[in-house]
Amino acid sequence: MIRGSHILFKRWNSNLPTPPTPPSNGKNNSKIPKITETTNNSADINTLNEHFNPDISSKVSKPSASLPAMDPSLKALLTKDKTIYNPLLNTKDTKFEFNAPKTPKQLYKDQLNERIKPKSKFRKLLPSLIICTGICWAMFTYKYITNTNDPDVDDDTALLKIDKFLPYIISFKYKINDDHYLIELTRKNRAEKLIHNEQLFNGDKLWSIEVMQPDINIVRNYTPLPMYVAGIDPTTKEPHLRLVKELEEEGKFILIVKRYNDGEFSKWLTNKNILDEVKIRGPIIDYKFPYHPLNRIDERPQMSNTLSTIKPDPQWPENLPKPENYTFYGAGTGILPLFQLLYSPNPPKGFIDVFYSLKDESELLPQLKTLSFFAENCGRVKFHYLQSSKNERLSIDNVNPPTLPNFTGGMDLHISEEVFKQKLLREKKLEVQNQINGSKLEEPKETEKPLVIIDSSSGERVDSETVIRPSTSKIRADNAYQQWTFFKKQSNPSTPLSSFAFICGPERYITDVSGKPDLNNLQMKDNGPIGGYLKEKGWDLSNIKRLQ
């Protein structure tokens, strides 16, 4: 039965290859005839009919008859395209491989290769961003924890402020005599304040500070000096003062305070101990020097603690107006504004004639007197000490009349330029005239001065013949003392007249010299009438300044 159905399938699907012959299993298959390619023979057909069972096969009633024709639509679906079979296109390779694990050396190389791979910009900046965020967070946390609303906390970075009292520490205290004390003040947390490179002292202005007493809420003005205590003499216990020259030396200054028996404030300040705190406000500008064309030229060198280290003055151009000269009348601690002016950087370029009234020499600190002596020998100032213990008083004979200022505006600058041009023209005319006449310019005569020689054996003076001094036209001074002694002192032997005067001291002293000042106004402008010695000599309010 199975064989018959196989024959029918072969008949209707003749285009398919012949199925293989079923294998022999070694048993007796004699009942089943062997199917071969010669099935068309009648003997074979008869044999097949004998063994055909229509119930199990395709239910064909007459096996000898042909099967009905197949529907063409079904035949089209069952028919496949005749294509060349290519086994390479239908291959599916499936591999099952188990690789050995990598060695530690290979793993290390893989890690190095991962590190060598270029990272993105964000990954490169990520560590820096994390660090910056951590620092900012730490600073914010520290500021938040340490921040307090205490008004006494010093969070200001300035050395001085005009609208706020800042804390200062009394870092040194010295008693000059029974009535005068030297006090050094240092800015609290000074090292943190020097970052801003603030300069307090400059010779183009006079200024003071206000010290507050918190118990009674009053303030007093004091004039600071550009000095600080650099050491102490082990024998005399006197302070060794140095001038403030560099920015890193700022934040320190000294006060000279006079103690009055009936003065509550002076007693309170002089009774302060070292490391006590005081509140200070400033700078209070007392006087600002007006503009002068020489301000565009090099500044005048600052004073020094030794005479030989004071640098010489620069040469002032002849086509510009000369610097102004001043007169200073001071009594007691009223001399301190002058000391601030002389010892600050960029001191005035003119000459200052000083009349200083004091009780005795004990009021003046020896080092201040030494610095004043240096300034006097450099040709910057002339001191007249009037001691009341020696019955020396300021009189009208000590007051000189004023002179016109060297510069008042653009017209004076034009006049100075014209004078300089006329001078050059005269020199040129003289040179041309001498060339025409065939004569050379007359050389300056060498000055002769008698020379006094001391015999080394006997020690007696021996007058010698006149000695010829060499010309100093090509000699340059090494310091300000040489410049004044060998060059300027000979050309300016007398004290020049001044065009402006300062008066500072007790109220009675100011009244006797220049009249009583009147500062009772909002502008704090002195409207008091001129009087005293200065009025008699022709001074007025336009060329004087009264300091209190």
C-alpha positions in Angstrom: 0.0 0.0 0.0 2.8 2.3 0.7 4.5 1.5 -2.5 1.3 2.2 -4.5 0.9 5.7 -3.1 4.6 6.3 -3.8 4.0 5.4 -7.5 1.1 7.8 -7.8 3.2 10.6 -6.3 6.0 9.9 -8.7 3.5 10.0 -11.6 2.2 13.4 -10.9 5.6 14.8 -9.8 7.7 13.4 -12.5 10.0 16.4 -12.4 11.3 15.4 -8.9 14.2 13.1 -8.5 13.5 9.4 -7.9 13.5 8.6 -4.1 16.1 6.2 -2.9 15.4 2.5 -2.5 14.6 1.7 1.1 17.4 -0.1 2.7 17.2 -3.8 3.6 17.0 -4.6 7.2 18.1 -8.2 6.7 14.5 -9.7 7.1 12.4 -11.6 4.6 10.6 -9.0 2.6 9.3 -11.4 0.0 5.7 -10.4 0.4 6.6 -6.8 -0.7 7.7 -6.6 -4.3 10.7 -4.5 -5.2 9.8 -1.3 -7.1 12.1 -0.5 -10.0 12.1 1.8 -12.9 10.2 -0.7 -15.1 6.9 -0.3 -13.4 5.2 0.1 -16.7 5.3 -3.6 -17.3 2.1 -5.4 -17.1 3.4 -8.1 -14.8 4.5 -5.6 -12.2 1.1 -3.8 -12.4 -0.7 -7.0 -11.9 1.4 -7.8 -8.9 0.7 -4.3 -7.5 -3.0 -4.6 -7.9 -3.0 -7.8 -6.0 -1.5 -6.1 -3.0 -3.4 -2.8 -3.2 -5.8 -1.8 -0.4 -8.0 1.1 -1.3 -9.1 1.7 2.3 -5.6 2.5 3.4 -4.5 4.2 0.2 -6.0 7.2 -1.6 -9.5 5.6 -1.6 -9.4 5.1 -5.3 -12.0 2.5 -6.3 -10.3 1.5 -9.5 -6.5 1.5 -9.1 -6.0 0.8 -12.7 -7.7 4.0 -13.8 -5.9 7.4 -13.9 -6.3 10.1 -11.3 -8.3 13.2 -12.1 -6.4 16.3 -13.3 -5.0 18.7 -10.8 -6.3 22.2 -10.6 -4.0 24.6 -12.5 -4.0 27.1 -9.7 -2.8 24.5 -7.2 -0.3 23.2 -9.7 1.2 26.8 -10.0 1.5 27.0 -6.3 3.2 23.6 -6.0 5.6 24.2 -8.8 9.0 25.8 -7.9 11.3 27.7 -10.1 14.0 25.8 -11.6 17.1 27.3 -10.1 20.6 26.1 -9.9 21.4 24.9 -6.4 24.4 26.5 -4.8 25.2 25.0 -1.4 27.6 27.9 -0.6 24.7 30.3 -0.4 22.7 28.2 2.0 25.5 27.4 4.4 25.1 28.3 8.1 28.3 28.1 10.0 27.8 27.8 13.8 30.9 27.7 15.8 31.1 26.9 19.5 34.5 28.1 20.7 35.7 28.6 24.3 38.7 31.0 24.4 41.2 30.9 27.2 41.1 33.8 29.8 43.5 36.7 29.4 46.8 36.7 31.3 47.5 39.5 33.8 49.9 41.0 31.4 47.2 41.2 28.7 44.8 42.7 31.2 47.4 45.3 32.2 47.9 46.2 28.5 44.2 46.6 28.0 44.0 49.0 31.0 46.9 51.1 29.6 45.1 51.3 26.2 41.9 52.4 28.0 43.9 55.2 29.7 45.6 56.3 26.5 42.2 56.7 24.7 41.4 60.4 24.3 38.8 61.7 26.8 36.1 64.2 26.1 36.4 67.9 27.1 33.9 67.5 29.8 35.7 64.5 31.3 38.9 66.5 31.2 37.4 69.4 33.1 35.4 67.3 35.5 38.2 67.0 38.1 38.9 70.8 38.0 35.2 71.5 38.4 34.9 69.2 41.3 37.9 70.8 43.1 36.7 74.3 42.4 33.2 73.4 43.7 34.7 71.9 46.8 36.9 75.0 47.5 33.9 77.4 47.0 31.8 75.3 49.3 34.5 75.2 52.0 34.9 79.0 51.8 31.2 79.5 52.0 30.9 77.2 54.9 33.7 78.8 56.7 32.3 82.3 56.1 28.8 81.2 57.2 30.1 79.6 60.4 32.4 82.4 61.4 30.2 85.3 60.2 28.7 87.2 63.1 26.6 90.4 63.3 28.9 91.9 65.8 29.6 95.5 64.8 33.0 95.4 66.5 34.3 92.8 64.1 37.0 94.3 61.8 36.0 93.3 58.3 37.3 96.4 56.5 40.4 96.1 54.4 41.4 99.8 54.4 44.1 101.3 56.6 42.0 104.4 57.3 38.5 105.5 56.4 37.0 109.0 56.6 33.5 107.8 57.4 34.2 104.9 59.8 36.3 104.4 62.9 38.7 101.5 62.5 40.6 99.7 65.3 44.2 100.4 66.0 46.5 98.8 68.5 49.0 100.8 70.8 52.1 98.9 69.9 54.6 101.2 71.7 54.5 104.0 74.3 57.3 106.2 75.5 57.4 109.1 77.9 59.4 112.0 76.5 59.0 114.3 79.5 56.4 115.0 82.2 53.9 116.4 79.7 54.6 114.7 76.3 54.2 111.1 75.3 55.2 109.2 72.1 52.6 106.6 71.1 52.9 104.2 68.1 49.7 103.0 66.6 49.4 99.9 64.4 46.5 98.9 62.3 44.7 95.8 63.7 45.4 92.8 61.5 47.8 95.0 59.6 49.3 92.1 57.5 45.9 91.5 55.9 45.4 95.2 55.1 48.7 95.7 53.3 47.5 93.6 50.3 45.9 96.7 48.7 49.1 98.7 48.7 47.5 101.8 50.3 49.8 104.8 50.8 48.8 107.2 53.6 51.6 109.7 53.7 52.3 112.2 50.8 53.9 115.6 51.0 51.2 117.2 48.7 48.8 117.6 51.7 48.5 118.1 55.4 46.2 115.7 57.2 45.2 114.5 60.7 43.2 111.7 62.3 40.3 111.7 64.8 40.7 109.5 67.9 37.4 108.5 69.6 36.9 107.9 73.3 33.9 105.5 73.5 33.1 106.2 77.1 32.1 109.8 76.6 31.7 109.8 72.7 34.1 112.6 71.9 36.9 112.8 69.4 40.1 114.8 69.2 42.4 115.5 66.2 46.0 114.5 66.2 48.7 114.8 63.5 50.4 111.5 62.7 54.1 111.3 61.7 55.4 109.0 59.0 57.6 107.0 61.4 57.6 103.7 63.3 59.6 102.2 66.1 62.3 100.0 64.7 64.0 99.2 68.0 64.8 100.4 71.5 68.1 101.7 72.9 69.0 99.2 75.7 70.7 101.9 77.8 68.4 104.9 77.5 65.2 103.0 76.5 64.6 105.6 73.8 62.9 104.3 70.7 64.8 104.1 67.4 62.6 105.7 64.8 62.6 105.0 61.1 60.8 106.8 58.3 58.0 105.1 56.4 59.4 104.8 52.9 57.9 101.6 51.4 54.3 100.4 51.0 55.0 97.4 53.2 55.9 99.8 56.1 52.5 101.5 55.9 49.8 100.9 58.6 52.1 102.3 61.4 52.6 105.8 62.6 53.4 107.7 65.7 51.6 110.4 67.7 53.1 112.9 70.1 50.5 113.7 72.7 50.6 116.4 75.3 49.0 115.6 78.6 47.0 118.4 80.2 46.1 118.3 83.8 42.5 119.4 83.1 42.2 117.4 79.8 40.1 114.3 80.2 40.8 113.1 76.7 44.6 113.5 76.9 44.6 111.7 80.3 42.6 108.8 78.9 44.9 108.4 75.9 48.2 108.6 77.7 46.9 106.2 80.4 46.4 103.5 77.7 48.7 100.5 77.9 50.5 98.6 75.2 48.1 96.3 73.1 45.1 98.4 74.1 42.7 99.2 71.2 41.6 102.7 70.1 39.2 103.7 67.3 40.6 106.0 64.6 39.0 107.8 61.6 40.7 109.7 58.8 42.5 111.1 57.0 41.1 114.6 57.7 42.6 116.8 55.0 43.6 120.1 56.6 45.3 121.6 53.6 45.9 120.5 50.0 48.7 122.2 48.1 47.6 123.8 44.8 48.8 122.6 41.4 52.2 123.7 40.2 53.9 122.9 36.8 56.8 121.3 38.7 54.5 118.5 39.8 54.9 117.0 36.4 58.7 116.7 37.0 60.4 114.2 39.2 59.5 114.3 42.9 61.8 115.6 45.6 63.6 112.7 47.4 62.4 111.8 50.8 64.4 112.4 53.9 66.5 109.6 55.3 67.8 108.6 58.8 71.4 109.4 57.7 72.6 112.5 56.0 74.8 110.8 53.4 71.9 108.7 52.0 69.6 111.6 51.2 69.4 111.8 47.4 70.0 115.2 45.7 67.2 117.2 44.3 66.4 116.9 40.6 67.2 119.8 38.3 64.2 122.0 37.8 63.6 123.2 34.2 64.3 126.9 33.8 61.3 127.4 31.5 58.9 126.5 34.3 58.1 128.7 37.3 60.2 128.2 40.4 58.7 126.3 43.4 56.9 128.2 46.1 58.6 129.1 49.5 56.7 128.9 52.8 56.9 130.2 56.4 55.7 128.1 59.3 54.9 129.5 62.7 54.4 126.7 65.3 54.3 126.3 69.1 54.4 123.2 71.2 52.9 120.2 69.4 51.8 122.6 66.7 55.1 121.8 65.0 54.0 118.3 64.1 52.3 119.3 60.8 55.6 120.6 59.6 57.4 117.4 60.5 54.7 115.4 58.6 55.4 117.6 55.6 59.2 117.3 55.8 59.4 113.6 56.4 56.7 112.3 54.1 57.5 111.1 50.5 57.3 113.8 47.9 58.0 116.8 50.3 57.5 120.4 49.1 60.1 121.5 46.5 60.4 125.0 47.9 62.2 126.4 51.0 60.5 126.6 54.4 61.4 129.2 57.0 60.3 127.8 60.5 59.8 129.7 63.8 59.3 127.1 66.5 58.3 128.3 70.0 58.7 125.8 72.8 59.3 125.7 76.5 62.7 124.0 76.4 64.5 121.4 74.4 63.1 118.5 76.4 59.8 118.8 74.5 61.5 117.8 71.3 62.6 114.2 70.8 66.3 114.0 70.0 65.8 112.0 66.9 63.3 114.5 65.5 65.8 117.2 66.2 68.5 115.2 64.4 66.2 114.8 61.3 65.5 118.5 61.4 69.2 119.2 61.4 69.6 117.0 58.3 66.8 118.8 56.5 68.4 122.1 57.4 71.8 121.0 56.0 70.1 119.9 52.8 68.8 123.4 52.1 65.1 122.5 52.6 64.3 124.3 55.8 65.7 126.8 58.3 64.7 126.4 62.0 64.5 129.3 64.5 64.1 127.8 68.0 62.5 130.2 70.4 62.6 128.8 74.0 60.5 130.4 76.6 62.9 129.2 79.3 65.4 131.6 77.8 62.9 134.4 77.5 62.8 134.0 73.7 59.5 135.1 72.1 58.2 135.5 68.6 58.0 139.2 67.8 57.0 141.3 64.8 60.7 141.6 63.9 60.7 137.8 63.1 57.9 138.2 60.6 58.7 139.1 57.0 56.3 140.6 54.5 54.9 138.2 51.9 56.0 138.0 48.3 54.0 137.2 45.1 53.6 133.5 44.3 55.7 132.1 41.5 52.7 130.5 39.9 49.1 131.5 39.9 47.9 130.3 36.5 48.6 129.9 32.8 49.9 133.4 32.5 52.8 132.8 34.9 53.7 129.7 32.9 53.8 131.8 29.7 55.9 134.5 31.4 58.4 131.9 32.6 58.8 130.5 29.1 59.3 133.9 27.7 62.0 134.7 30.3 63.8 131.5 29.5 63.7 132.3 25.8 65.1 135.7 26.4 67.9 134.3 28.5 68.8 131.8 25.7 68.7 134.6 23.2 71.1 136.8 25.2 73.5 134.0 25.6 73.4 133.2 21.8 73.9 136.9 20.9 76.9 137.1 23.2 78.4 134.0 21.7 77.9 135.3 18.1 79.4 138.6 19.0 82.5 137.0 20.5 82.9 134.9 17.4 82.7 138.0 15.1 85.3 139.8 17.2 87.5 136.8 17.1 87.6 136.3 20.8 86.6 133.4 22.8 84.0 133.4 25.5 85.4 134.5 28.8 85.9 131.6 31.0 84.6 132.0 34.6 87.1 133.2 36.9 88.3 130.7 39.4 87.4 131.8 42.9 90.2 132.2 45.4 89.8 131.6 49.1 92.3 131.7 51.9 93.1 128.2 53.1 93.9 127.5 56.8 96.3 124.7 57.4 96.9 123.1 60.8 100.5 121.8 61.5 100.3 118.2 62.5 103.4 118.4 64.8 102.5 121.6 66.7 98.7 121.6 66.2 98.8 125.4 65.4 97.1 127.1 62.5 99.3 128.2 59.7 97.9 130.7 57.2 98.9 129.7 53.7 98.7 131.5 50.4 95.5 131.6 48.4 94.4 128.3 46.9 92.7 128.1 43.5 89.5 126.2 43.7 88.6 124.1 40.6 85.5 124.8 38.6 82.5 122.9 39.7 80.6 122.9 36.5 81.2 119.2 35.7 81.0 118.0 39.3 77.9 116.1 40.4 76.7 115.8 43.9 76.3 112.4 45.5 73.8 113.4 48.0 71.6 116.4 49.0 74.1 117.7 51.5 76.8 118.0 48.9 74.4 119.6 46.5 73.4 122.3 48.9 76.9 122.9 50.4 78.9 123.1 47.1 76.3 124.4 44.6 73.1 126.0 45.9 74.3 127.6 49.2 76.7 129.9 47.4 74.1 131.1 44.9 71.4 131.6 47.6 73.1 132.7 50.8 70.1 134.4 52.3 66.7 133.1 53.2 64.2 133.7 50.4 60.9 135.4 51.0 57.8 133.2 51.2 54.4 133.6 49.5 52.4 131.4 51.9 52.4 131.0 55.7 51.1 128.3 58.1 50.2 128.9 61.7 49.7 126.1 64.2 49.6 126.0 68.0 47.5 126.9 70.9 44.5 129.2 70.3 46.2 132.1 72.1 49.3 131.7 70.0 47.4 131.6 66.7 45.4 134.7 67.8 48.6 136.7 68.5 50.3 135.7 65.2 47.4 135.9 62.7 44.1 136.6 64.5 41.4 134.3 65.9 40.1 131.7 63.4 36.4 131.1 62.9 35.5 127.6 61.7 31.8 127.6 62.9 30.3 126.8 59.5 29.3 123.7 57.5 32.1 124.0 55.1 34.7 124.2 58.0 36.2 127.2 56.2 38.2 129.7 58.2 36.3 132.9 58.0 38.0 134.7 60.9 39.5 138.1 60.2 43.3 138.5 59.8 45.1 140.0 62.7 48.2 140.0 64.8 51.8 140.2 63.4 50.9 139.0 60.0 48.3 141.7 59.4 50.8 144.3 60.3 53.3 142.9 57.7 50.7 142.9 54.9 49.5 139.3 54.9 45.8 138.4 54.2 43.5 135.4 54.3 44.5 134.4 50.8 48.1 133.5 51.7 47.8 132.0 55.2 46.5 128.8 56.7 45.6 128.5 60.4 45.8 124.9 61.7 44.3 123.8 65.0 
